[in-house]
Amino acid sequence: MELFNERLTAIRTMLCMLLMIQLSLMALMVKGEVYKVGDSTGWVANTNSNYSNWASSKIFRVHDILMFEYNATNDNVIRVTHSDFRSCNTSAPIKTFNSGNDSFTIKAHGHYYFTSGFPGHCVTGQKLDVRVLKSSHVAATPPPKPTTSLSPSPNPSNSTMSPMESKAMAPSPVDNAVASHEPKWLLMSTIGVAISGFVVLVCS
């Protein structure tokens, strides 16, 4: 009986270790992407740097990380409100970063506004609006149902869709990428919660 209990304890310990390893691997899988703001240009006060275009080319999600790299001797990063972002008011920042190599983790959906706290930098375009959508807002929109005409078209050539119309009706690659990513996140989160509960049940 004692030998049986020892084996049972050993099996239970091994199972707990395997579950903990699985949770660790899942944590790595759901870790967000790391984006260097401005890519190779970095965070600079330069009229040629268009951070609005840079942000619009990305799909930001919760857990993603923004990296700001800049010269800390003559620049910094501040997070501001929407109104201060629009007016380039840098006198009341929500948070200030000044190390020259700062990271910001996105923890919720919404808008995140950043600019430089150094005088004159914001008005040159050194400002960033990062938009993170809810999963319900980025789901792919189903295509409209086709409508049938009661009378035949007098000119068959009119029924041919022009290339521009076809392109306009095609789903956006960005929308498809976001929509396909969201269920994966939800699935991983659900599995993680289930495994966590099983770990508590088995290892407690």
PyMOL CGO cylinders between C-alpha atoms (Angstrom):
from pymol import cmd
from pymol.cgo import CYLINDER

trace = [
    CYLINDER, 0.00, 0.00, 0.00, 2.82, 2.36, 0.88, 0.3, 1, 1, 1, 1, 1, 1,
    CYLINDER, 2.82, 2.36, 0.88, 4.56, 1.60, -2.42, 0.3, 1, 1, 1, 1, 1, 1,
    CYLINDER, 4.56, 1.60, -2.42, 1.32, 2.32, -4.28, 0.3, 1, 1, 1, 1, 1, 1,
    CYLINDER, 1.32, 2.32, -4.28, 0.95, 5.70, -2.55, 0.3, 1, 1, 1, 1, 1, 1,
    CYLINDER, 0.95, 5.70, -2.55, 4.54, 6.61, -3.40, 0.3, 1, 1, 1, 1, 1, 1,
    CYLINDER, 4.54, 6.61, -3.40, 3.99, 5.80, -7.07, 0.3, 1, 1, 1, 1, 1, 1,
    CYLINDER, 3.99, 5.80, -7.07, 0.73, 7.73, -7.09, 0.3, 1, 1, 1, 1, 1, 1,
    CYLINDER, 0.73, 7.73, -7.09, 2.49, 10.75, -5.57, 0.3, 1, 1, 1, 1, 1, 1,
    CYLINDER, 2.49, 10.75, -5.57, 5.29, 10.51, -8.16, 0.3, 1, 1, 1, 1, 1, 1,
    CYLINDER, 5.29, 10.51, -8.16, 2.78, 10.34, -11.02, 0.3, 1, 1, 1, 1, 1, 1,
    CYLINDER, 2.78, 10.34, -11.02, 0.88, 13.31, -9.59, 0.3, 1, 1, 1, 1, 1, 1,
    CYLINDER, 0.88, 13.31, -9.59, 4.09, 15.34, -9.27, 0.3, 1, 1, 1, 1, 1, 1,
    CYLINDER, 4.09, 15.34, -9.27, 5.10, 14.53, -12.84, 0.3, 1, 1, 1, 1, 1, 1,
    CYLINDER, 5.10, 14.53, -12.84, 1.64, 15.47, -14.12, 0.3, 1, 1, 1, 1, 1, 1,
    CYLINDER, 1.64, 15.47, -14.12, 1.82, 18.81, -12.31, 0.3, 1, 1, 1, 1, 1, 1,
    CYLINDER, 1.82, 18.81, -12.31, 5.22, 19.52, -13.86, 0.3, 1, 1, 1, 1, 1, 1,
    CYLINDER, 5.22, 19.52, -13.86, 3.95, 18.71, -17.35, 0.3, 1, 1, 1, 1, 1, 1,
    CYLINDER, 3.95, 18.71, -17.35, 0.94, 20.98, -16.89, 0.3, 1, 1, 1, 1, 1, 1,
    CYLINDER, 0.94, 20.98, -16.89, 3.13, 23.83, -15.66, 0.3, 1, 1, 1, 1, 1, 1,
    CYLINDER, 3.13, 23.83, -15.66, 5.40, 23.41, -18.68, 0.3, 1, 1, 1, 1, 1, 1,
    CYLINDER, 5.40, 23.41, -18.68, 2.35, 23.49, -20.94, 0.3, 1, 1, 1, 1, 1, 1,
    CYLINDER, 2.35, 23.49, -20.94, 1.15, 26.72, -19.34, 0.3, 1, 1, 1, 1, 1, 1,
    CYLINDER, 1.15, 26.72, -19.34, 4.58, 28.28, -19.79, 0.3, 1, 1, 1, 1, 1, 1,
    CYLINDER, 4.58, 28.28, -19.79, 4.62, 27.35, -23.47, 0.3, 1, 1, 1, 1, 1, 1,
    CYLINDER, 4.62, 27.35, -23.47, 1.13, 28.78, -23.95, 0.3, 1, 1, 1, 1, 1, 1,
    CYLINDER, 1.13, 28.78, -23.95, 2.19, 32.01, -22.26, 0.3, 1, 1, 1, 1, 1, 1,
    CYLINDER, 2.19, 32.01, -22.26, 4.96, 32.34, -24.83, 0.3, 1, 1, 1, 1, 1, 1,
    CYLINDER, 4.96, 32.34, -24.83, 2.55, 31.63, -27.67, 0.3, 1, 1, 1, 1, 1, 1,
    CYLINDER, 2.55, 31.63, -27.67, 0.09, 34.36, -26.67, 0.3, 1, 1, 1, 1, 1, 1,
    CYLINDER, 0.09, 34.36, -26.67, 2.82, 36.92, -26.12, 0.3, 1, 1, 1, 1, 1, 1,
    CYLINDER, 2.82, 36.92, -26.12, 2.24, 39.99, -28.27, 0.3, 1, 1, 1, 1, 1, 1,
    CYLINDER, 2.24, 39.99, -28.27, 4.26, 41.30, -31.18, 0.3, 1, 1, 1, 1, 1, 1,
    CYLINDER, 4.26, 41.30, -31.18, 7.05, 43.83, -30.62, 0.3, 1, 1, 1, 1, 1, 1,
    CYLINDER, 7.05, 43.83, -30.62, 6.89, 46.92, -32.85, 0.3, 1, 1, 1, 1, 1, 1,
    CYLINDER, 6.89, 46.92, -32.85, 9.75, 49.39, -33.11, 0.3, 1, 1, 1, 1, 1, 1,
    CYLINDER, 9.75, 49.39, -33.11, 8.08, 52.76, -33.61, 0.3, 1, 1, 1, 1, 1, 1,
    CYLINDER, 8.08, 52.76, -33.61, 9.17, 54.23, -36.92, 0.3, 1, 1, 1, 1, 1, 1,
    CYLINDER, 9.17, 54.23, -36.92, 10.97, 51.01, -37.88, 0.3, 1, 1, 1, 1, 1, 1,
    CYLINDER, 10.97, 51.01, -37.88, 14.55, 51.82, -38.96, 0.3, 1, 1, 1, 1, 1, 1,
    CYLINDER, 14.55, 51.82, -38.96, 13.99, 55.57, -38.52, 0.3, 1, 1, 1, 1, 1, 1,
    CYLINDER, 13.99, 55.57, -38.52, 13.08, 55.26, -34.87, 0.3, 1, 1, 1, 1, 1, 1,
    CYLINDER, 13.08, 55.26, -34.87, 11.49, 58.00, -32.77, 0.3, 1, 1, 1, 1, 1, 1,
    CYLINDER, 11.49, 58.00, -32.77, 12.79, 61.31, -34.16, 0.3, 1, 1, 1, 1, 1, 1,
    CYLINDER, 12.79, 61.31, -34.16, 11.65, 64.89, -34.69, 0.3, 1, 1, 1, 1, 1, 1,
    CYLINDER, 11.65, 64.89, -34.69, 11.76, 64.89, -38.46, 0.3, 1, 1, 1, 1, 1, 1,
    CYLINDER, 11.76, 64.89, -38.46, 9.26, 66.33, -40.90, 0.3, 1, 1, 1, 1, 1, 1,
    CYLINDER, 9.26, 66.33, -40.90, 9.93, 63.36, -43.19, 0.3, 1, 1, 1, 1, 1, 1,
    CYLINDER, 9.93, 63.36, -43.19, 8.79, 60.89, -40.52, 0.3, 1, 1, 1, 1, 1, 1,
    CYLINDER, 8.79, 60.89, -40.52, 5.09, 60.14, -40.85, 0.3, 1, 1, 1, 1, 1, 1,
    CYLINDER, 5.09, 60.14, -40.85, 4.05, 58.16, -37.78, 0.3, 1, 1, 1, 1, 1, 1,
    CYLINDER, 4.05, 58.16, -37.78, 0.43, 58.27, -38.85, 0.3, 1, 1, 1, 1, 1, 1,
    CYLINDER, 0.43, 58.27, -38.85, 1.25, 56.24, -41.96, 0.3, 1, 1, 1, 1, 1, 1,
    CYLINDER, 1.25, 56.24, -41.96, 3.44, 53.92, -39.91, 0.3, 1, 1, 1, 1, 1, 1,
    CYLINDER, 3.44, 53.92, -39.91, 0.64, 53.18, -37.42, 0.3, 1, 1, 1, 1, 1, 1,
    CYLINDER, 0.64, 53.18, -37.42, -1.97, 52.68, -40.15, 0.3, 1, 1, 1, 1, 1, 1,
    CYLINDER, -1.97, 52.68, -40.15, 0.18, 49.96, -41.73, 0.3, 1, 1, 1, 1, 1, 1,
    CYLINDER, 0.18, 49.96, -41.73, 0.12, 47.85, -38.53, 0.3, 1, 1, 1, 1, 1, 1,
    CYLINDER, 0.12, 47.85, -38.53, -2.53, 45.77, -36.79, 0.3, 1, 1, 1, 1, 1, 1,
    CYLINDER, -2.53, 45.77, -36.79, -2.16, 46.40, -33.07, 0.3, 1, 1, 1, 1, 1, 1,
    CYLINDER, -2.16, 46.40, -33.07, -3.60, 44.00, -30.52, 0.3, 1, 1, 1, 1, 1, 1,
    CYLINDER, -3.60, 44.00, -30.52, -3.70, 43.67, -26.75, 0.3, 1, 1, 1, 1, 1, 1,
    CYLINDER, -3.70, 43.67, -26.75, -0.33, 42.44, -25.37, 0.3, 1, 1, 1, 1, 1, 1,
    CYLINDER, -0.33, 42.44, -25.37, 1.65, 43.96, -28.25, 0.3, 1, 1, 1, 1, 1, 1,
    CYLINDER, 1.65, 43.96, -28.25, 4.69, 46.01, -27.25, 0.3, 1, 1, 1, 1, 1, 1,
    CYLINDER, 4.69, 46.01, -27.25, 5.72, 49.40, -28.66, 0.3, 1, 1, 1, 1, 1, 1,
    CYLINDER, 5.72, 49.40, -28.66, 9.45, 50.12, -28.61, 0.3, 1, 1, 1, 1, 1, 1,
    CYLINDER, 9.45, 50.12, -28.61, 10.60, 53.75, -28.70, 0.3, 1, 1, 1, 1, 1, 1,
    CYLINDER, 10.60, 53.75, -28.70, 14.28, 54.19, -29.60, 0.3, 1, 1, 1, 1, 1, 1,
    CYLINDER, 14.28, 54.19, -29.60, 15.71, 57.73, -29.64, 0.3, 1, 1, 1, 1, 1, 1,
    CYLINDER, 15.71, 57.73, -29.64, 18.50, 59.99, -28.43, 0.3, 1, 1, 1, 1, 1, 1,
    CYLINDER, 18.50, 59.99, -28.43, 17.65, 60.67, -24.78, 0.3, 1, 1, 1, 1, 1, 1,
    CYLINDER, 17.65, 60.67, -24.78, 19.81, 63.81, -24.67, 0.3, 1, 1, 1, 1, 1, 1,
    CYLINDER, 19.81, 63.81, -24.67, 17.42, 65.77, -26.85, 0.3, 1, 1, 1, 1, 1, 1,
    CYLINDER, 17.42, 65.77, -26.85, 14.18, 63.79, -26.92, 0.3, 1, 1, 1, 1, 1, 1,
    CYLINDER, 14.18, 63.79, -26.92, 11.72, 61.73, -24.89, 0.3, 1, 1, 1, 1, 1, 1,
    CYLINDER, 11.72, 61.73, -24.89, 8.28, 60.11, -25.14, 0.3, 1, 1, 1, 1, 1, 1,
    CYLINDER, 8.28, 60.11, -25.14, 5.13, 61.19, -23.35, 0.3, 1, 1, 1, 1, 1, 1,
    CYLINDER, 5.13, 61.19, -23.35, 1.71, 59.62, -23.35, 0.3, 1, 1, 1, 1, 1, 1,
    CYLINDER, 1.71, 59.62, -23.35, -1.04, 62.24, -23.55, 0.3, 1, 1, 1, 1, 1, 1,
    CYLINDER, -1.04, 62.24, -23.55, -4.80, 62.59, -23.80, 0.3, 1, 1, 1, 1, 1, 1,
    CYLINDER, -4.80, 62.59, -23.80, -6.62, 62.93, -27.11, 0.3, 1, 1, 1, 1, 1, 1,
    CYLINDER, -6.62, 62.93, -27.11, -7.16, 66.67, -26.71, 0.3, 1, 1, 1, 1, 1, 1,
    CYLINDER, -7.16, 66.67, -26.71, -3.51, 67.28, -25.80, 0.3, 1, 1, 1, 1, 1, 1,
    CYLINDER, -3.51, 67.28, -25.80, -2.48, 65.10, -28.73, 0.3, 1, 1, 1, 1, 1, 1,
    CYLINDER, -2.48, 65.10, -28.73, -4.47, 67.20, -31.17, 0.3, 1, 1, 1, 1, 1, 1,
    CYLINDER, -4.47, 67.20, -31.17, -3.27, 70.53, -29.76, 0.3, 1, 1, 1, 1, 1, 1,
    CYLINDER, -3.27, 70.53, -29.76, 0.32, 69.39, -29.12, 0.3, 1, 1, 1, 1, 1, 1,
    CYLINDER, 0.32, 69.39, -29.12, -0.02, 70.32, -25.45, 0.3, 1, 1, 1, 1, 1, 1,
    CYLINDER, -0.02, 70.32, -25.45, 2.85, 68.64, -23.60, 0.3, 1, 1, 1, 1, 1, 1,
    CYLINDER, 2.85, 68.64, -23.60, 2.38, 70.26, -20.18, 0.3, 1, 1, 1, 1, 1, 1,
    CYLINDER, 2.38, 70.26, -20.18, 0.25, 67.50, -18.60, 0.3, 1, 1, 1, 1, 1, 1,
    CYLINDER, 0.25, 67.50, -18.60, 1.51, 64.08, -19.73, 0.3, 1, 1, 1, 1, 1, 1,
    CYLINDER, 1.51, 64.08, -19.73, -0.12, 60.89, -18.49, 0.3, 1, 1, 1, 1, 1, 1,
    CYLINDER, -0.12, 60.89, -18.49, 3.30, 59.26, -18.38, 0.3, 1, 1, 1, 1, 1, 1,
    CYLINDER, 3.30, 59.26, -18.38, 6.83, 60.24, -19.38, 0.3, 1, 1, 1, 1, 1, 1,
    CYLINDER, 6.83, 60.24, -19.38, 9.54, 57.98, -20.81, 0.3, 1, 1, 1, 1, 1, 1,
    CYLINDER, 9.54, 57.98, -20.81, 13.11, 59.24, -21.09, 0.3, 1, 1, 1, 1, 1, 1,
    CYLINDER, 13.11, 59.24, -21.09, 15.55, 56.32, -21.18, 0.3, 1, 1, 1, 1, 1, 1,
    CYLINDER, 15.55, 56.32, -21.18, 16.11, 56.37, -24.94, 0.3, 1, 1, 1, 1, 1, 1,
    CYLINDER, 16.11, 56.37, -24.94, 14.97, 52.76, -25.23, 0.3, 1, 1, 1, 1, 1, 1,
    CYLINDER, 14.97, 52.76, -25.23, 11.46, 52.56, -23.80, 0.3, 1, 1, 1, 1, 1, 1,
    CYLINDER, 11.46, 52.56, -23.80, 8.77, 49.92, -24.13, 0.3, 1, 1, 1, 1, 1, 1,
    CYLINDER, 8.77, 49.92, -24.13, 5.02, 50.26, -23.72, 0.3, 1, 1, 1, 1, 1, 1,
    CYLINDER, 5.02, 50.26, -23.72, 2.76, 47.20, -23.44, 0.3, 1, 1, 1, 1, 1, 1,
    CYLINDER, 2.76, 47.20, -23.44, -0.78, 47.51, -24.77, 0.3, 1, 1, 1, 1, 1, 1,
    CYLINDER, -0.78, 47.51, -24.77, -3.11, 46.20, -22.07, 0.3, 1, 1, 1, 1, 1, 1,
    CYLINDER, -3.11, 46.20, -22.07, -6.56, 47.10, -23.40, 0.3, 1, 1, 1, 1, 1, 1,
    CYLINDER, -6.56, 47.10, -23.40, -8.38, 48.17, -26.54, 0.3, 1, 1, 1, 1, 1, 1,
    CYLINDER, -8.38, 48.17, -26.54, -8.73, 51.83, -27.41, 0.3, 1, 1, 1, 1, 1, 1,
    CYLINDER, -8.73, 51.83, -27.41, -6.50, 54.70, -28.54, 0.3, 1, 1, 1, 1, 1, 1,
    CYLINDER, -6.50, 54.70, -28.54, -3.04, 55.40, -27.18, 0.3, 1, 1, 1, 1, 1, 1,
    CYLINDER, -3.04, 55.40, -27.18, -1.57, 58.82, -27.90, 0.3, 1, 1, 1, 1, 1, 1,
    CYLINDER, -1.57, 58.82, -27.90, 2.14, 59.59, -27.76, 0.3, 1, 1, 1, 1, 1, 1,
    CYLINDER, 2.14, 59.59, -27.76, 4.32, 62.56, -28.63, 0.3, 1, 1, 1, 1, 1, 1,
    CYLINDER, 4.32, 62.56, -28.63, 7.61, 64.14, -27.63, 0.3, 1, 1, 1, 1, 1, 1,
    CYLINDER, 7.61, 64.14, -27.63, 7.76, 66.42, -24.61, 0.3, 1, 1, 1, 1, 1, 1,
    CYLINDER, 7.76, 66.42, -24.61, 10.55, 68.52, -26.10, 0.3, 1, 1, 1, 1, 1, 1,
    CYLINDER, 10.55, 68.52, -26.10, 9.46, 71.95, -27.41, 0.3, 1, 1, 1, 1, 1, 1,
    CYLINDER, 9.46, 71.95, -27.41, 8.62, 72.05, -31.09, 0.3, 1, 1, 1, 1, 1, 1,
    CYLINDER, 8.62, 72.05, -31.09, 8.86, 68.31, -31.70, 0.3, 1, 1, 1, 1, 1, 1,
    CYLINDER, 8.86, 68.31, -31.70, 5.14, 67.58, -31.74, 0.3, 1, 1, 1, 1, 1, 1,
    CYLINDER, 5.14, 67.58, -31.74, 4.32, 70.23, -34.34, 0.3, 1, 1, 1, 1, 1, 1,
    CYLINDER, 4.32, 70.23, -34.34, 6.90, 68.72, -36.71, 0.3, 1, 1, 1, 1, 1, 1,
    CYLINDER, 6.90, 68.72, -36.71, 4.91, 65.48, -36.71, 0.3, 1, 1, 1, 1, 1, 1,
    CYLINDER, 4.91, 65.48, -36.71, 6.57, 63.53, -33.90, 0.3, 1, 1, 1, 1, 1, 1,
    CYLINDER, 6.57, 63.53, -33.90, 3.30, 62.16, -32.59, 0.3, 1, 1, 1, 1, 1, 1,
    CYLINDER, 3.30, 62.16, -32.59, 1.71, 58.73, -32.68, 0.3, 1, 1, 1, 1, 1, 1,
    CYLINDER, 1.71, 58.73, -32.68, -1.88, 57.51, -32.43, 0.3, 1, 1, 1, 1, 1, 1,
    CYLINDER, -1.88, 57.51, -32.43, -2.09, 53.75, -31.83, 0.3, 1, 1, 1, 1, 1, 1,
    CYLINDER, -2.09, 53.75, -31.83, -5.56, 52.27, -32.23, 0.3, 1, 1, 1, 1, 1, 1,
    CYLINDER, -5.56, 52.27, -32.23, -6.40, 48.87, -30.76, 0.3, 1, 1, 1, 1, 1, 1,
    CYLINDER, -6.40, 48.87, -30.76, -9.83, 47.53, -31.73, 0.3, 1, 1, 1, 1, 1, 1,
    CYLINDER, -9.83, 47.53, -31.73, -12.14, 45.24, -29.81, 0.3, 1, 1, 1, 1, 1, 1,
    CYLINDER, -12.14, 45.24, -29.81, -12.41, 41.75, -31.28, 0.3, 1, 1, 1, 1, 1, 1,
    CYLINDER, -12.41, 41.75, -31.28, -16.12, 42.35, -31.95, 0.3, 1, 1, 1, 1, 1, 1,
    CYLINDER, -16.12, 42.35, -31.95, -15.25, 45.40, -34.04, 0.3, 1, 1, 1, 1, 1, 1,
    CYLINDER, -15.25, 45.40, -34.04, -12.69, 43.68, -36.23, 0.3, 1, 1, 1, 1, 1, 1,
    CYLINDER, -12.69, 43.68, -36.23, -14.72, 40.62, -37.19, 0.3, 1, 1, 1, 1, 1, 1,
    CYLINDER, -14.72, 40.62, -37.19, -15.04, 40.17, -40.91, 0.3, 1, 1, 1, 1, 1, 1,
    CYLINDER, -15.04, 40.17, -40.91, -18.20, 41.69, -42.32, 0.3, 1, 1, 1, 1, 1, 1,
    CYLINDER, -18.20, 41.69, -42.32, -20.23, 39.14, -44.31, 0.3, 1, 1, 1, 1, 1, 1,
    CYLINDER, -20.23, 39.14, -44.31, -20.62, 40.04, -47.98, 0.3, 1, 1, 1, 1, 1, 1,
    CYLINDER, -20.62, 40.04, -47.98, -23.95, 41.56, -49.00, 0.3, 1, 1, 1, 1, 1, 1,
    CYLINDER, -23.95, 41.56, -49.00, -26.57, 39.19, -50.37, 0.3, 1, 1, 1, 1, 1, 1,
    CYLINDER, -26.57, 39.19, -50.37, -26.98, 39.45, -54.15, 0.3, 1, 1, 1, 1, 1, 1,
    CYLINDER, -26.98, 39.45, -54.15, -30.19, 41.02, -55.36, 0.3, 1, 1, 1, 1, 1, 1,
    CYLINDER, -30.19, 41.02, -55.36, -32.07, 39.65, -58.36, 0.3, 1, 1, 1, 1, 1, 1,
    CYLINDER, -32.07, 39.65, -58.36, -33.59, 41.95, -60.92, 0.3, 1, 1, 1, 1, 1, 1,
    CYLINDER, -33.59, 41.95, -60.92, -37.21, 41.40, -61.97, 0.3, 1, 1, 1, 1, 1, 1,
    CYLINDER, -37.21, 41.40, -61.97, -36.58, 42.63, -65.50, 0.3, 1, 1, 1, 1, 1, 1,
    CYLINDER, -36.58, 42.63, -65.50, -33.66, 41.73, -67.78, 0.3, 1, 1, 1, 1, 1, 1,
    CYLINDER, -33.66, 41.73, -67.78, -30.97, 44.31, -68.32, 0.3, 1, 1, 1, 1, 1, 1,
    CYLINDER, -30.97, 44.31, -68.32, -31.35, 46.12, -71.65, 0.3, 1, 1, 1, 1, 1, 1,
    CYLINDER, -31.35, 46.12, -71.65, -27.59, 46.07, -72.14, 0.3, 1, 1, 1, 1, 1, 1,
    CYLINDER, -27.59, 46.07, -72.14, -25.63, 42.96, -71.05, 0.3, 1, 1, 1, 1, 1, 1,
    CYLINDER, -25.63, 42.96, -71.05, -22.41, 44.93, -70.99, 0.3, 1, 1, 1, 1, 1, 1,
    CYLINDER, -22.41, 44.93, -70.99, -23.77, 47.04, -68.13, 0.3, 1, 1, 1, 1, 1, 1,
    CYLINDER, -23.77, 47.04, -68.13, -23.83, 44.00, -65.85, 0.3, 1, 1, 1, 1, 1, 1,
    CYLINDER, -23.83, 44.00, -65.85, -20.06, 43.60, -66.09, 0.3, 1, 1, 1, 1, 1, 1,
    CYLINDER, -20.06, 43.60, -66.09, -18.37, 44.96, -62.99, 0.3, 1, 1, 1, 1, 1, 1,
    CYLINDER, -18.37, 44.96, -62.99, -15.55, 47.40, -63.60, 0.3, 1, 1, 1, 1, 1, 1,
    CYLINDER, -15.55, 47.40, -63.60, -12.10, 46.65, -62.12, 0.3, 1, 1, 1, 1, 1, 1,
    CYLINDER, -12.10, 46.65, -62.12, -12.46, 49.56, -59.70, 0.3, 1, 1, 1, 1, 1, 1,
    CYLINDER, -12.46, 49.56, -59.70, -15.86, 48.30, -58.45, 0.3, 1, 1, 1, 1, 1, 1,
    CYLINDER, -15.86, 48.30, -58.45, -14.49, 44.78, -58.05, 0.3, 1, 1, 1, 1, 1, 1,
    CYLINDER, -14.49, 44.78, -58.05, -11.55, 46.09, -56.04, 0.3, 1, 1, 1, 1, 1, 1,
    CYLINDER, -11.55, 46.09, -56.04, -13.83, 48.18, -53.83, 0.3, 1, 1, 1, 1, 1, 1,
    CYLINDER, -13.83, 48.18, -53.83, -16.04, 45.19, -53.01, 0.3, 1, 1, 1, 1, 1, 1,
    CYLINDER, -16.04, 45.19, -53.01, -13.13, 42.88, -52.24, 0.3, 1, 1, 1, 1, 1, 1,
    CYLINDER, -13.13, 42.88, -52.24, -12.45, 42.40, -48.50, 0.3, 1, 1, 1, 1, 1, 1,
    CYLINDER, -12.45, 42.40, -48.50, -9.48, 44.26, -47.12, 0.3, 1, 1, 1, 1, 1, 1,
    CYLINDER, -9.48, 44.26, -47.12, -6.38, 42.11, -46.41, 0.3, 1, 1, 1, 1, 1, 1,
    CYLINDER, -6.38, 42.11, -46.41, -6.01, 43.93, -43.10, 0.3, 1, 1, 1, 1, 1, 1,
    CYLINDER, -6.01, 43.93, -43.10, -9.59, 43.08, -42.11, 0.3, 1, 1, 1, 1, 1, 1,
    CYLINDER, -9.59, 43.08, -42.11, -9.04, 39.43, -43.01, 0.3, 1, 1, 1, 1, 1, 1,
    CYLINDER, -9.04, 39.43, -43.01, -5.79, 39.27, -41.07, 0.3, 1, 1, 1, 1, 1, 1,
    CYLINDER, -5.79, 39.27, -41.07, -7.37, 40.73, -37.96, 0.3, 1, 1, 1, 1, 1, 1,
    CYLINDER, -7.37, 40.73, -37.96, -10.46, 38.56, -38.19, 0.3, 1, 1, 1, 1, 1, 1,
    CYLINDER, -10.46, 38.56, -38.19, -8.44, 35.38, -38.62, 0.3, 1, 1, 1, 1, 1, 1,
    CYLINDER, -8.44, 35.38, -38.62, -6.22, 36.25, -35.65, 0.3, 1, 1, 1, 1, 1, 1,
    CYLINDER, -6.22, 36.25, -35.65, -8.93, 37.00, -33.11, 0.3, 1, 1, 1, 1, 1, 1,
    CYLINDER, -8.93, 37.00, -33.11, -10.45, 33.46, -32.83, 0.3, 1, 1, 1, 1, 1, 1,
    CYLINDER, -10.45, 33.46, -32.83, -6.93, 32.10, -32.28, 0.3, 1, 1, 1, 1, 1, 1,
    CYLINDER, -6.93, 32.10, -32.28, -6.46, 34.45, -29.33, 0.3, 1, 1, 1, 1, 1, 1,
    CYLINDER, -6.46, 34.45, -29.33, -9.82, 33.54, -27.87, 0.3, 1, 1, 1, 1, 1, 1,
    CYLINDER, -9.82, 33.54, -27.87, -9.10, 29.82, -28.26, 0.3, 1, 1, 1, 1, 1, 1,
    CYLINDER, -9.10, 29.82, -28.26, -5.68, 30.08, -26.61, 0.3, 1, 1, 1, 1, 1, 1,
    CYLINDER, -5.68, 30.08, -26.61, -7.16, 32.08, -23.72, 0.3, 1, 1, 1, 1, 1, 1,
    CYLINDER, -7.16, 32.08, -23.72, -9.92, 29.51, -23.18, 0.3, 1, 1, 1, 1, 1, 1,
    CYLINDER, -9.92, 29.51, -23.18, -7.45, 26.61, -23.24, 0.3, 1, 1, 1, 1, 1, 1,
    CYLINDER, -7.45, 26.61, -23.24, -5.17, 28.45, -20.83, 0.3, 1, 1, 1, 1, 1, 1,
    CYLINDER, -5.17, 28.45, -20.83, -7.98, 28.98, -18.33, 0.3, 1, 1, 1, 1, 1, 1,
    CYLINDER, -7.98, 28.98, -18.33, -8.98, 25.31, -18.58, 0.3, 1, 1, 1, 1, 1, 1,
    CYLINDER, -8.98, 25.31, -18.58, -5.43, 24.08, -17.99, 0.3, 1, 1, 1, 1, 1, 1,
    CYLINDER, -5.43, 24.08, -17.99, -4.97, 26.49, -15.09, 0.3, 1, 1, 1, 1, 1, 1,
    CYLINDER, -4.97, 26.49, -15.09, -8.08, 25.11, -13.42, 0.3, 1, 1, 1, 1, 1, 1,
    CYLINDER, -8.08, 25.11, -13.42, -6.86, 21.55, -13.96, 0.3, 1, 1, 1, 1, 1, 1,
    CYLINDER, -6.86, 21.55, -13.96, -3.47, 22.42, -12.43, 0.3, 1, 1, 1, 1, 1, 1,
    CYLINDER, -3.47, 22.42, -12.43, -5.18, 23.79, -9.32, 0.3, 1, 1, 1, 1, 1, 1,
    CYLINDER, -5.18, 23.79, -9.32, -7.36, 20.67, -9.09, 0.3, 1, 1, 1, 1, 1, 1,
    CYLINDER, -7.36, 20.67, -9.09, -4.53, 18.16, -9.51, 0.3, 1, 1, 1, 1, 1, 1,
    CYLINDER, -4.53, 18.16, -9.51, -1.69, 19.90, -7.69, 0.3, 1, 1, 1, 1, 1, 1,
    CYLINDER, -1.69, 19.90, -7.69, -3.55, 21.27, -4.69, 0.3, 1, 1, 1, 1, 1, 1,
]
cmd.load_cgo(trace, "trace")
